[in-house]
């Protein structure tokens, strides 16, 4: 069963998540719920556990399931990252107009390292390292930020943030009364 996505202003989104100690059937059920929530969002390509109220270091990503101009034939390819951490990042940055399921209707240009190496555990709790660049690298960085209580709008400078202050204020005000039910401002691109 999908869960409700917490919206900007909910204090859980600003908290640091705790490491997962090992695989359990409850963790597997939670990962299934997290994935279903992401897929039910239509345009979400990543979701971190804190976004549904669980302060554990778990992330699901599927950058291939959303139909776009660049991806006219979508298919599901779920990736699960338990306890992910960036252990290397490139000196070269790239920019992308990011959005977030927890900040509906808001998008902004965010600079992030072009490539990262991420260490994590898979669902069998085996240690894995992956070099990720392009869109996967960006999504991983965005979701790992969520595990550390960082939202993409926290990466904006003062002037950029001032441009979206009204939208953020409305979301903060409404966060206690709603979840993702009817996201306004559907994006023209996948949301992270």
N, C-alpha and C positions, 0 to 999 in steps of 0.2 A: 504494500500500500504506500503510495507516495506521501510525503510529508509536506507541510507548509514551509515555504522559504521565509526566513526572517528578513525584515526590511530595515534599511538604514534607520538608525536611531535606536534599534534594539541593542542594549548594552552587551549582550552575548557576542555580537560581532566584533567587539573591541577587545575581547579576552584572548589570551594565549592558550592554545590547546595542549593537552597532555599526550605523551607518547602512548602508543598501544603496546601492551606487554606481550601479546601472542595471539594466535588465531583461536577463535572460539566460534561455536555455532551462532551465538548472538551477534558477533562481528559480521559473520557472513550475511545474516538476515538484515543487519543494518546497511551493509554495502548494497544489497539488493534494493532496499528502500531508497537509498541515496541515488542509485542509478535510475530507478523508476521516476523519482522526482525530477532529475535532470532531463530525462527523455520526455516527460509530460510537459516540460516548460516550452517545448517546440523549438526554441532557438538557443537554448543553453548548451554549451559544449564542455562545461566543467562545473563541478559542485564540490565544495568542501564541507566536511561535517559540521563546523560551526554555523553554517548557513541554514541548517535545519535544527540547530539548538544543541548539538552534541559536541562537547569540547574535547574531541579526540583528534589525533593527527591522521586523518583519512581523507582521501580525495578520489573522486571518479572523474574521468575525462573521456570524451569521445568527440574528436574533432571532425569525424567523417560522416556523422549522421544527419547533419543539417544541409538542406539543399541550398546551394548558392550558385552564382555565376561560375565560380571556380570549381565547384563540386556539383555538377548537374545530376549525378547518379549517386545519391547518398546511400550509405550502408552503415550498420552498427559495428563498431570495433571498440568495445569498452576497455579502458585501461584503468587499473586500480593501483593506487599508490598509498602505502601505509608507512607512516613516519618519514615522509620525504624531506630531504634537506638538500639545498644547493651547496655543492662542494667546490664548484668552479664556475666563474662567469667570464664571458669575453669582455675585452676592453671596448669593443665596438657596440654601440647601441643601435636600436631601431625604434621607430615610432609606429603606433597603431591607435586607432580610435576605439578605445575599450569601453565596454559596458559591463553590467553585472546584474545577475538575477536579483541580488539583494538591493540594488539601487535602480529600480525600474524608471525608464524614461530619461536617464542621464547617461551621456557618453562624453568622453574627453580623450584628447591625444596624450598618451602615456609613453615615455621613453623607458625602455628596459634593455638589459644586455641582449644582444642578438642571439647568443648561444649560452647554454648552461650545461653543467653536468650535475645530475641529480642522483643521490643515493637514496634508496627506499627498499621496503619489503613488499613482495607481491602477496597474493592471497594465500600462498603456501608458506608464507613468512620466510621466504628465501631472500637473502640480500641481493639487490640488483643495482647496477649503475647504468645510467643512460645519458648519452649526450643528446640534447634536444635543442634544435634551432627552429627558426621560422615560427609558425603558429603554435605548434606543440610547445616549444620553449616558452613562448609568451604565456600560454594558458597555464603551464606548470608554475611559472613565477607568480601569476595572479592568484592561483589557488593556494600556493604555499604562503603567500602573504596573508590570506584568510586565516590560516592556521596560527599565524603570529599576531592576529588581531589588527591587521593592516588592510584597509580598503583602498581600491585604486584611487579614490578621490583624495586620500591622504598623501598621495605622491604628486599632487598638483601644487604649483606655486600659488602665491597669494592672488595674483591677477586672474589666473585660470579659475581658481576656486570662487572668486567673487562673481564670475559670470554664471555660475550654477548655484549660487547661494540660496536663491529663492526656491529652486526645486528641492535642494537638500533640506531646507527648513520645513517645507511641506511634508516631505517623507518622514523626517524626524517627528513631526507633530502627529502624523497619521500612523506611525509604526506600531503603536500600542493597539490599534484598532483593525489592522488588516495584515494579511500575508499576501502571497503571490496570486491570489484568486483570479483577478482580472487585470493583468499587467497593462498599464497604459503605456503608450508610446512604443509599440512594438518596433524593434530594431530592424533595419534592412540587412543586418549582418549577424552572424552568430554572436551570442553573448557568452562571456567567460564566466 
